[in-house]
């Protein structure tokens, strides 16, 4: 190959401006004097500009370092670097140049000026070709937009032009070329879109795993709040039970007071004469009537307290039922989530159990155990609530019967005829 690209001055100028830039310079004197370090530096810079990574030059050939001596390490590293450079350039030049010249190890260890200029010229042409391809898509798109604008101008102009068929045919050819270029751009865009969709799917999966972990944490917090509500209800039930026991004790004291007042009256009635008995009986009747009114007021007060206690009991039962219903709803949600989590774990794990899957399994088992414990506590609380309600109703019924019986006995004693 001959031409402008292979003139030594042009090649050297291009390398210094576009390839080496601020990392140094190379001159024709370096080529004439076979400056291996400078020439190898140029080849290495060309490869880096083509997209080869620096790391691939750092990997060592294990064969070179078997049974080597420490003093030969620097020499082996230099030889290894040249071998890698020679291998990459030999393959690359064989793909882009079909001339008889082959790039060999002598071109990096004992380079010839003419061969160096030739290979650097080929690499320069390849570099310019790659840069032109990067700008070609933009140029095609701009050309298509210009052609579209020209199409509108031509459509308007063809109405006034006499040579319509000739201009239309010319425009159609240009339009077909632009359409082909646009299709190529659309195909590239579809490939990029597929890559973007794949990346978005991976992001969505990662976000779904994070949301699942956050939801599991929220469900655990709800279970803890439900347990705290049950403990509060249990404390309320204990307080109501203590109040009921105090009410039973008040009933017993009231009954004892009634009997303590009634028994002395009977004893005094036996000892009085008929006239004295009548007078005394009248005063006793008045006192009994006053006592009856007081007991009636006391009975109303007790009935009011009983009604309030029953209302409080109904409120507690309602709260317990609401809490139980809410917990059942939460339990169903947690069970559905556990089933979904189990299916996800099965899909993710396959035949292998990773540490993350093991942690999810442990979390699922803990939640299942907590649900079972809470169900037992709710059943126990419902049973105690039924027993507590039954004791309150029995105590109130017993108090009502005893109060009515006491009042009837007092009335009968007051209205009975005096004894002789």
C-alpha positions in Angstrom: 0.0 0.0 0.0 1.2 3.5 -0.8 -0.2 7.0 -0.4 -0.4 9.9 2.0 -1.1 7.7 5.1 2.2 5.9 4.7 4.4 8.9 4.4 6.7 8.7 7.5 6.2 12.4 8.5 2.4 12.1 8.3 2.3 8.8 10.3 4.7 10.3 13.0 2.6 13.5 13.2 -0.7 11.6 13.5 0.7 9.3 16.3 2.0 12.2 18.4 -1.3 14.2 18.0 -4.0 11.4 18.2 -2.4 8.3 19.8 0.3 9.4 22.3 -1.1 12.9 23.0 0.3 14.0 26.4 2.1 10.7 27.2 5.2 11.5 25.1 6.4 11.8 21.5 8.2 9.6 18.9 10.4 10.9 16.0 11.9 9.5 12.8 15.2 9.3 14.6 13.7 6.8 17.0 12.7 4.7 14.0 16.1 5.0 12.3 17.9 4.2 15.5 15.5 1.2 16.3 14.4 2.6 19.6 12.6 -0.5 20.8 11.1 1.2 23.9 9.5 4.1 21.9 8.2 1.8 19.2 6.7 -0.7 21.6 5.1 2.2 23.5 3.4 3.3 20.2 2.1 -0.2 19.5 0.8 -0.4 23.1 -1.0 3.0 22.8 -2.7 1.9 19.5 -4.1 -1.3 21.2 -5.4 0.8 24.2 -7.1 3.2 21.8 -8.8 0.2 20.1 -10.3 -0.8 23.4 -7.9 -3.4 24.8 -7.6 -3.2 28.6 -4.4 -2.6 30.6 -5.2 -5.6 32.8 -4.7 -8.1 30.1 -1.0 -7.1 29.9 -0.7 -7.7 33.7 -1.6 -11.4 33.7 1.5 -13.6 33.8 2.4 -16.6 31.6 2.9 -19.3 34.3 5.2 -21.2 31.9 7.7 -18.5 31.8 8.0 -18.3 35.5 8.6 -22.0 36.3 11.9 -22.6 38.0 13.1 -19.1 37.3 15.7 -17.2 39.3 14.9 -13.9 41.1 17.5 -12.0 39.0 15.7 -13.0 35.8 12.3 -11.6 36.8 12.7 -8.2 35.1 13.9 -9.8 31.9 11.0 -12.3 31.9 8.5 -9.5 32.5 9.9 -7.6 29.5 9.8 -10.7 27.3 6.3 -11.5 28.4 5.0 -8.0 27.6 6.5 -8.2 24.1 5.0 -11.6 23.5 1.6 -10.4 24.4 1.9 -7.3 22.3 3.2 -9.3 19.3 0.4 -11.8 19.6 -2.4 -9.2 19.7 -0.9 -7.1 16.9 -0.2 -10.2 14.7 -3.9 -11.3 15.0 -5.3 -7.8 14.6 -3.2 -6.9 11.5 -4.1 -10.3 9.9 -7.7 -9.3 10.2 -7.4 -5.9 8.7 -4.5 -6.3 6.2 -4.3 -9.0 3.6 -0.9 -8.2 2.2 1.9 -10.7 2.4 3.7 -8.9 5.3 3.2 -10.7 8.6 3.8 -9.0 12.0 6.4 -11.0 14.0 8.4 -10.9 17.2 11.3 -9.1 15.5 9.0 -6.1 14.9 8.9 -5.5 18.7 12.4 -6.8 19.6 14.5 -5.6 16.6 12.2 -3.3 14.6 12.9 -2.3 11.0 12.0 1.3 10.1 10.2 0.5 6.8 8.1 -2.3 8.4 7.4 -0.1 11.4 6.1 2.7 9.2 4.0 0.2 7.2 2.3 -1.4 10.2 1.8 2.0 12.0 0.2 3.3 8.8 -2.2 0.4 8.7 -3.1 0.9 12.3 -3.6 4.6 11.6 -6.0 3.8 8.8 -7.9 1.4 11.0 -8.1 4.0 13.8 -9.6 6.6 11.3 -12.0 4.0 10.0 -13.3 3.2 13.5 -13.8 7.0 14.3 -15.6 7.5 11.0 -18.0 4.7 11.8 -18.9 6.4 15.1 -20.0 9.5 13.3 -21.7 7.7 10.4 -24.9 7.0 12.2 -25.4 10.6 13.2 -24.6 11.6 9.6 -27.2 9.1 8.3 -29.8 10.4 10.6 -29.1 14.0 9.7 -29.1 13.1 6.1 -32.5 11.4 6.5 -33.9 14.6 8.2 -32.5 16.7 5.4 -34.0 14.4 2.8 -37.4 14.5 4.5 -37.3 18.3 4.5 -36.2 18.2 0.9 -39.1 15.8 0.2 -41.6 18.4 1.4 -39.9 21.0 -0.7 -39.9 18.7 -3.7 -43.6 17.9 -3.2 -44.4 21.6 -3.2 -42.0 22.3 -6.0 -43.3 19.4 -8.2 -46.7 21.1 -8.4 -45.1 23.9 -10.3 -42.4 22.0 -12.1 -42.8 20.5 -15.5 -40.2 17.8 -15.1 -42.1 15.9 -12.4 -41.3 12.3 -13.4 -37.6 12.8 -13.5 -37.3 14.6 -10.2 -39.7 12.1 -8.6 -37.5 9.2 -9.7 -34.4 10.9 -8.4 -36.0 11.7 -5.1 -37.3 8.1 -4.8 -33.8 6.7 -5.1 -32.5 9.0 -2.4 -35.5 8.2 -0.2 -34.9 4.5 -0.5 -31.3 4.9 0.6 -32.4 7.0 3.5 -35.1 4.5 4.5 -32.5 1.7 4.4 -30.3 3.7 6.7 -33.2 4.4 9.1 -34.1 0.7 9.2 -30.5 -0.1 10.2 -30.7 2.5 12.9 -34.0 1.1 14.1 -32.5 -2.4 14.4 -29.6 -1.0 16.5 -32.1 0.8 18.7 -34.2 -2.4 19.2 -31.1 -4.2 20.4 -30.2 -1.4 22.8 -33.9 -1.4 24.0 -33.7 -5.2 24.7 -30.6 -4.6 26.8 -32.4 -1.8 28.7 -35.4 -4.0 29.3 -33.2 -6.8 30.7 -31.5 -4.4 33.1 -34.9 -3.0 34.2 -36.1 -6.6 34.9 -33.1 -7.3 37.0 -33.7 -4.1 38.9 -37.4 -5.0 39.4 -36.4 -8.4 40.8 -34.0 -6.9 43.3 -36.7 -4.3 44.3 -39.3 -7.1 44.7 -36.9 -9.0 47.1 -36.3 -5.8 49.1 -40.1 -5.1 49.3 -40.7 -8.7 50.4 -38.2 -8.4 53.3 -39.7 -5.0 54.3 -43.2 -6.5 54.3 -42.1 -9.5 56.4 -40.7 -7.0 58.9 -44.0 -5.1 59.0 -46.0 -8.3 59.5 -43.7 -9.2 62.5 -44.3 -5.7 64.0 -48.1 -6.2 63.6 -47.9 -9.5 65.4 -46.0 -7.9 68.3 -48.7 -5.2 68.6 -51.4 -7.8 68.6 -49.7 -9.6 71.5 -49.4 -6.3 73.4 -53.2 -5.7 72.8 -54.0 -9.2 74.2 -51.9 -8.5 77.3 -53.8 -5.2 77.9 -57.1 -7.0 77.6 -56.0 -9.7 80.0 -55.1 -7.0 82.5 -58.5 -5.3 82.1 -60.2 -8.7 82.7 -58.2 -9.2 85.9 -59.3 -5.7 87.1 -63.0 -6.5 86.4 -62.7 -9.8 88.2 -61.3 -8.0 91.3 -64.2 -5.5 91.2 -66.7 -8.4 91.0 -65.1 -10.0 94.0 -65.4 -6.7 95.9 -69.1 -6.5 94.9 -69.7 -10.1 96.3 -68.1 -9.1 99.6 -70.4 -6.0 99.8 -73.4 -8.2 99.3 -72.3 -10.5 102.1 -71.8 -7.5 104.4 -75.2 -6.1 103.6 -76.9 -9.4 104.2 -75.2 -9.7 107.6 -76.3 -6.2 108.6 -79.9 -7.0 107.7 -79.9 -10.2 109.8 -78.1 -8.4 112.7 -80.9 -5.8 112.8 -83.7 -8.3 112.4 -82.8 -10.8 115.1 -82.8 -8.3 118.0 -86.3 -7.2 117.0 -87.6 -10.7 117.3 -86.1 -11.1 120.7 -87.6 -7.8 121.9 -91.0 -8.8 120.6 -91.0 -11.9 122.8 -90.4 -9.8 125.9 -92.9 -6.9 125.5 -96.5 -6.8 126.8 -99.3 -6.4 124.3 -99.8 -2.6 124.7 -96.1 -1.9 124.8 -95.6 -4.3 122.0 -98.0 -2.3 119.8 -96.3 1.0 120.5 -92.9 -0.5 120.0 -94.1 -2.4 116.9 -95.3 0.9 115.4 -91.9 2.5 115.9 -90.3 -0.6 114.5 -92.5 -0.5 111.5 -91.6 3.1 110.8 -87.9 2.2 111.2 -88.4 -0.8 108.9 -90.1 1.3 106.3 -87.2 3.8 106.4 -84.8 0.8 106.2 -86.9 -0.5 103.3 -86.6 2.7 101.4 -82.9 2.8 102.1 -82.5 -0.7 100.9 -84.6 0.1 97.8 -82.2 3.0 97.1 -79.3 0.7 97.8 -80.8 -1.9 95.5 -81.2 0.7 92.7 -77.6 1.8 93.2 -76.4 -1.9 93.1 -78.5 -2.4 90.0 -76.9 0.6 88.4 -73.4 -0.7 89.3 -74.4 -4.1 87.9 -75.6 -2.6 84.7 -72.4 -0.6 84.4 -70.4 -3.7 85.1 -72.3 -5.6 82.4 -71.8 -2.7 80.0 -68.1 -2.7 80.7 -68.0 -6.5 80.3 -69.8 -6.2 76.9 -67.3 -3.5 75.8 -64.4 -5.8 76.8 -66.0 -8.7 74.9 -66.6 -6.4 71.9 -63.0 -5.3 72.0 -61.8 -8.8 72.3 -63.9 -9.9 69.4 -62.7 -7.0 67.3 -59.1 -7.8 68.2 -59.6 -11.5 67.4 -61.3 -10.7 64.1 -58.4 -8.3 63.2 -55.9 -10.9 64.2 -57.6 -13.5 62.1 -57.5 -11.2 59.1 -53.8 -10.5 59.8 -53.2 -14.2 60.3 -54.8 -15.0 56.9 -52.7 -12.3 55.3 -49.5 -13.6 57.0 -50.4 -17.2 55.9 -50.9 -16.1 52.3 -47.6 -14.2 52.5 -45.9 -17.3 54.0 -47.3 -19.5 51.2 -46.2 -16.9 48.6 -42.8 -16.7 50.3 -42.5 -20.5 50.3 -43.2 -20.6 46.6 -40.6 -17.9 45.9 -38.1 -19.7 48.1 -38.7 -22.9 46.2 -38.2 -21.1 42.9 -35.1 -19.3 44.0 -33.5 -22.2 45.8 -34.0 -25.0 43.3 -31.8 -27.9 44.4 -29.4 -25.7 46.3 -30.0 -24.0 49.7 -28.2 -20.7 49.9 -27.7 -18.8 53.2 -30.3 -16.2 52.2 -32.9 -19.0 51.5 -32.1 -20.5 54.9 -32.6 -17.2 56.6 -36.0 -16.8 54.9 -37.0 -20.3 56.0 -36.0 -19.6 59.6 -38.1 -16.4 59.4 -41.1 -18.2 58.1 -40.9 -20.9 60.8 -40.6 -18.2 63.5 -43.7 -16.4 62.2 -45.6 -19.7 62.1 -44.6 -20.5 65.7 -45.7 -17.0 66.8 -49.1 -17.4 65.1 -49.6 -20.7 66.9 -48.7 -19.2 70.3 -51.0 -16.2 69.7 -53.9 -18.6 68.8 -53.4 -20.5 72.0 -53.4 -17.3 74.0 -56.5 -16.0 72.3 -58.3 -19.3 73.0 -57.2 -19.2 76.7 -58.3 -15.6 76.9 -61.8 -16.4 75.4 -62.2 -19.2 77.9 -61.3 -17.0 80.9 -63.6 -14.3 79.6 -66.5 -16.8 79.4 -65.8 -18.0 82.9 -65.5 -14.4 84.2 -68.8 -13.4 82.5 -70.5 -16.5 84.0 -69.3 -15.7 87.5 -70.4 -12.0 87.2 -73.9 -13.0 86.1 -74.2 -15.7 88.8 -73.1 -13.2 91.5 -75.6 -10.6 90.3 -78.4 -13.2 90.2 -77.5 -14.5 93.7 -77.4 -11.0 95.1 -80.8 -10.2 93.6 -82.4 -13.3 95.0 -80.9 -12.7 98.5 -82.0 -9.1 98.5 -85.6 -10.0 97.6 -85.7 -12.8 100.1 -84.4 -10.5 102.9 -86.9 -7.8 102.1 -89.9 -10.3 102.1 -88.8 -11.6 105.5 -88.6 -8.1 106.9 -92.0 -7.2 105.5 -93.6 -10.3 106.9 -92.1 -9.7 110.4 -93.4 -6.1 110.3 -96.9 -7.0 109.4 -97.3 -10.1 111.6 -99.7 -9.7 114.6 -98.0 -9.2 118.0 -97.6 -12.2 120.2 -99.5 -12.7 123.5 
